[in-house]
Amino acid sequence: MTVYDEVCDGVAPAHQNLGRFPRILSSGGRQIRSCRQLQFDDTIRMSNLTLRATYIGGPTALLEVAGLRLLTDPTFDPAGTEYRTPVYTLRKTDDPAIATEALGAIDAVLLSHDHHFDNLDHAGRSLLPSVRQVLTTPAGAGRLGGNAVGLATWEHVDLAAPSEQTVRITSTPARHGPADGDRGPVTGFLLTDARDAQAPTTPAIYVSGDTVWYEGLRPIAERADVKVALLFLGAARVREVGPAHLTFAASEGVAAARAFPHALIVPLHYAGWGHFSEGRAEIQRAFDEAGLGERLCWLEPGVAVTLSA
């Protein structure tokens, strides 16, 4: 991996051999240590798919890949909104860092599932008709209709990008809770260059969606070399449906990092809602104790960071 210095200032890049993962990055004359402190644009060159990620809040991030503008699980309601169901009530605690009016055009929404408010809230649902297409589960596409496309596990669609690349988006396995308490169906997504055959050496960006770690995720590493993994962490728990966590616990994030040994780990969906049982401190501690702390890349809300896979 090579880190390109002074990207923001337009200075010719100086090459540094930093090994597999970045330890010192610099941009605009400011030096930072480890990805967890990134607060401005920087570029890590790994292969031929560039990802510019902007964290909006909860599970929502704007992903700009090869000129395509992709949005994960849209949640744009204000803080303090409550979502009452016959069984439980979810509470949103943070405002989105970017309002829907400021998003610009969206080529596709990567929607892990449509049936939980913390993955698709009222404002997020209202946004869907304005995007080119919504990629989600077959069950979700059936409920949403319109521009929604359902992908069964390992099915894919190819999106032509303005860069003249074609980005392949493949549905990946996901299990939203324990085997006997799955709150799905849910999907994750694998993003690759469509010219590359699926293989353990194919660079990829992985978006987990709401899943726990289980053996069904291991085949992802057989189909791609994940370079950036956006993991839905937070160990979400909803007392009324049982004591088990429903999304990655920090320890499971560590397991995912070990399964994808070349991946930068970008936490999503660990804050902004009242039902998370683990936050940034617990996640960082688990990775530090595992000797993997430098693998974490914390995105600051509303700030774009550029990575490559």
C-alpha positions in Angstrom: 0.0 0.0 0.0 1.2 3.5 -0.8 0.1 6.7 0.9 0.0 9.8 -1.3 1.0 12.9 0.6 -0.3 16.4 0.0 -3.2 15.2 -2.1 -5.4 18.2 -1.2 -2.8 20.7 -2.1 -2.2 19.3 -5.6 1.5 18.6 -4.9 3.1 15.8 -6.7 2.8 12.7 -4.5 5.7 11.5 -2.4 5.8 7.7 -2.0 6.2 6.1 1.4 6.4 2.4 1.9 4.2 2.0 5.0 3.6 -1.7 4.8 0.2 -3.2 4.7 -1.7 -0.5 6.6 -1.2 3.3 7.0 0.5 4.5 10.2 1.2 8.2 9.3 -0.9 10.1 6.9 -0.6 13.7 5.9 -2.7 16.1 3.9 -2.5 19.8 3.5 0.6 20.0 5.7 -1.2 18.4 8.7 0.0 15.2 10.0 -2.2 12.6 11.6 -1.5 9.2 13.1 -3.8 6.3 12.1 -7.0 6.3 10.2 -9.1 6.7 13.3 -8.1 10.4 13.3 -8.9 11.3 9.7 -10.9 14.5 9.5 -10.2 15.7 6.0 -9.7 14.3 2.5 -6.7 12.0 2.1 -6.1 9.1 -0.3 -4.8 5.6 0.3 -4.1 3.9 -3.1 -4.7 0.2 -3.1 -6.0 -0.6 -6.6 -8.4 0.6 -9.2 -11.7 1.4 -7.3 -11.6 4.7 -5.4 -14.1 5.3 -2.6 -14.9 8.7 -1.3 -17.0 8.1 1.9 -19.0 10.7 3.8 -20.6 9.6 7.1 -24.1 11.0 7.5 -25.1 9.2 10.7 -26.3 5.8 11.9 -26.2 3.4 9.0 -26.1 6.2 6.4 -23.1 7.1 4.3 -22.6 8.6 0.9 -20.2 6.4 -1.1 -18.7 7.9 -4.3 -17.2 5.1 -6.3 -15.7 5.6 -9.8 -18.0 8.6 -10.2 -21.1 6.8 -9.0 -22.9 8.2 -6.0 -24.3 5.5 -3.7 -26.1 5.9 -0.5 -26.4 3.2 2.3 -29.5 2.7 4.4 -31.1 6.2 4.3 -32.0 7.8 7.6 -32.6 11.5 7.6 -35.2 12.2 10.3 -34.3 14.6 13.1 -33.0 13.6 16.5 -35.7 12.9 19.0 -38.0 11.1 16.5 -39.6 8.0 18.0 -40.8 5.0 16.0 -43.5 3.1 17.7 -44.4 -0.5 16.7 -46.8 -2.9 18.4 -43.8 -4.6 20.0 -41.1 -1.9 20.7 -40.2 1.8 20.2 -37.0 2.9 18.5 -35.5 6.4 19.3 -33.3 8.4 17.1 -30.7 10.4 19.1 -28.7 12.3 16.5 -29.5 14.6 13.6 -28.1 13.6 10.1 -24.9 15.4 9.3 -26.2 16.2 5.8 -29.9 17.0 4.9 -31.5 15.3 1.9 -31.7 18.6 0.1 -27.9 18.9 0.2 -27.2 15.3 -1.1 -27.3 15.9 -4.8 -28.2 13.2 -7.3 -28.0 9.6 -6.1 -27.4 6.8 -8.6 -28.3 3.9 -6.3 -29.4 3.2 -2.7 -27.8 0.2 -1.1 -30.6 -0.8 1.3 -29.8 -3.7 3.6 -33.5 -4.0 4.4 -36.6 -1.9 4.4 -38.5 -3.1 7.4 -36.7 -1.4 10.3 -36.9 2.3 11.0 -33.2 2.6 11.9 -32.3 1.5 8.4 -35.0 3.3 6.5 -36.8 6.1 8.4 -39.6 8.4 7.2 -37.4 10.9 5.4 -35.2 8.1 3.9 -38.3 6.4 2.5 -39.4 9.7 1.0 -36.1 10.0 -0.8 -36.3 6.6 -2.6 -38.4 7.7 -5.6 -35.9 10.3 -6.5 -32.9 8.0 -6.9 -32.1 6.0 -10.0 -32.6 2.6 -8.3 -32.8 0.9 -4.9 -30.8 -2.3 -4.5 -32.2 -4.4 -1.6 -33.5 -7.9 -0.7 -36.1 -9.5 -3.0 -38.7 -9.2 -0.1 -37.9 -5.6 0.3 -38.1 -4.9 -3.4 -41.5 -6.6 -3.4 -42.7 -4.2 -0.7 -41.2 -1.1 -2.1 -42.0 -1.6 -5.8 -41.1 1.2 -8.2 -37.4 1.5 -8.7 -36.4 -1.2 -6.2 -34.4 -4.2 -7.5 -34.2 -7.3 -5.3 -31.0 -9.2 -5.2 -30.8 -12.8 -3.8 -27.5 -13.7 -2.1 -24.6 -13.6 -4.7 -26.7 -12.1 -7.4 -25.3 -8.9 -8.8 -26.0 -5.8 -11.0 -23.5 -3.8 -13.0 -23.7 0.0 -12.9 -22.0 2.0 -15.6 -20.0 4.8 -14.0 -19.1 8.2 -15.4 -15.4 7.2 -15.1 -16.1 4.6 -17.9 -15.6 1.8 -15.4 -18.5 -0.5 -14.5 -19.0 -1.2 -10.9 -20.4 -4.6 -10.0 -22.6 -4.7 -6.8 -23.1 -8.2 -5.4 -25.5 -9.2 -2.7 -23.7 -10.8 0.2 -25.0 -13.0 3.1 -26.3 -11.4 6.2 -28.0 -12.6 9.4 -29.7 -10.0 11.5 -29.3 -11.6 14.9 -28.9 -15.1 16.3 -29.8 -18.2 14.2 -33.0 -18.6 16.2 -33.8 -14.9 16.2 -33.0 -13.6 12.8 -34.7 -10.2 12.2 -34.1 -10.3 8.5 -34.1 -10.9 5.6 -31.1 -8.6 5.2 -28.4 -8.2 2.6 -24.9 -6.8 2.5 -23.1 -5.6 -0.6 -19.7 -6.2 -2.3 -18.4 -3.6 -4.8 -15.9 -4.6 -7.4 -14.7 -3.6 -10.8 -17.0 -5.6 -13.2 -13.9 -6.4 -15.4 -12.5 -8.5 -12.5 -13.7 -12.1 -12.0 -14.7 -13.0 -8.5 -11.6 -14.5 -6.8 -9.8 -14.2 -3.5 -7.4 -11.6 -5.1 -10.1 -9.3 -6.5 -10.0 -5.9 -4.7 -13.4 -5.1 -3.2 -15.4 -2.7 -1.0 -17.7 -4.5 1.5 -20.8 -3.0 3.1 -22.1 -5.4 5.8 -25.6 -4.2 6.4 -27.2 -5.3 9.6 -25.6 -8.6 10.4 -23.8 -10.4 13.1 -20.7 -12.4 12.5 -21.4 -16.0 11.5 -19.8 -18.6 9.3 -22.0 -17.6 6.4 -19.8 -14.5 5.9 -16.6 -16.4 5.4 -17.3 -17.1 1.7 -17.0 -13.4 1.0 -13.2 -13.8 1.4 -13.3 -16.5 -1.2 -14.8 -14.2 -3.7 -12.9 -11.0 -3.1 -10.0 -9.4 -1.3 -11.8 -6.9 0.8 -9.8 -3.7 1.0 -12.4 -1.5 2.8 -15.0 -3.0 5.0 -17.8 -0.7 6.2 -19.2 -2.7 9.2 -22.5 -2.0 10.9 -21.4 -2.3 14.5 -22.9 -1.1 17.8 -24.2 -4.5 19.0 -27.8 -3.3 18.6 -30.2 -4.8 21.2 -34.0 -4.4 21.4 -35.1 -5.6 24.8 -38.6 -6.4 23.7 -37.4 -8.9 21.1 -34.8 -10.6 23.2 -31.4 -10.2 24.8 -29.2 -11.1 21.8 -27.4 -8.5 19.8 -28.6 -8.0 16.3 -25.6 -6.3 14.6 -21.9 -6.8 14.9 -20.5 -6.7 18.4 -17.1 -5.2 18.7 -15.6 -8.7 19.2 -17.3 -9.8 16.0 -15.9 -6.7 14.2 -12.5 -8.1 15.2 -13.4 -11.5 13.8 -14.4 -9.8 10.5 -11.1 -7.9 10.4 -9.2 -11.2 10.8 -11.3 -12.8 8.1 -10.5 -9.8 5.8 -6.9 -9.4 6.6 -6.2 -6.6 4.1 -9.2 -4.5 4.9 -9.4 -1.1 6.4 -12.3 -1.3 8.9 -14.8 1.7 8.7 -17.4 1.5 11.5 -21.0 2.5 10.7 -24.3 2.3 12.6 -22.8 2.4 16.1 -24.3 5.7 17.2 -27.3 7.9 16.6 -29.9 5.6 17.9 -30.9 4.6 21.4 -30.7 0.8 21.1 -26.9 0.4 20.6 -25.2 -1.4 23.5 -21.6 -0.6 22.3 -20.2 2.6 21.0 -16.9 4.0 19.7 -15.0 3.5 22.9 -15.9 -0.2 23.2 -15.2 -0.8 19.5 -11.8 0.9 19.7 -10.9 -1.0 22.9 -11.7 -4.3 21.4 -9.6 -3.6 18.3 -6.7 -2.3 20.4 -6.8 -5.3 22.7 -6.7 -7.5 19.6 -3.7 -5.6 18.2 -5.8 -4.3 15.3 -6.4 -0.7 16.4 -4.6 0.7 13.4 -7.0 -1.0 11.1 -9.9 1.2 12.2 -10.9 4.3 10.2 -13.3 6.5 12.1 -15.3 8.8 9.8 -16.3 12.2 11.2 -19.9 13.1 10.4 -20.2 15.2 7.3 -16.5 15.0 6.4 -15.5 13.3 3.1 -12.6 10.9 3.2 -11.1 9.3 0.1 -9.8 5.7 0.2 -9.1 3.2 -2.5 -9.8 -0.5 -2.8 
